[in-house]
Amino acid sequence: MPDVGGVAADHLRSYIERIERLEEEKKAIADDIKEIFAEAKGTGFDVKAMRAILRLRKMDKADYQEQEYMIDLYKHALGMLEEAGPSEQDDMPPEGDAF
């Protein structure tokens, strides 16, 4: 196909078609994930908690600790914690977990 207005139509079509195929694959994977969550829910697992765990497992240790500290700080500021202030301890799961 010739260039149209300075655009190589064959290259453009190739990019668009590749993106479309990947979008289809992405939808299929999203559907698979949705089915797994439905299966987990059917066996009694809390899907909201599972999603939270997935988000936490993607974080590195420093980001996780900072987020936990800020949440504790905000909870304290709102009177949602009984202790004197945010926890200074390492709230990370035991070694070997995915952080």
PyMOL commands that set and color helices and strands:
alter all, ss='L'
color gray80, all
select helices_A, chain A and resi 9-42+47-58+61-77
alter helices_A, ss='H'
color red, helices_A
select strands_A, chain A and resi 3-4+7-8
alter strands_A, ss='S'
color yellow, strands_A
deselect
rebuild
show_as cartoon
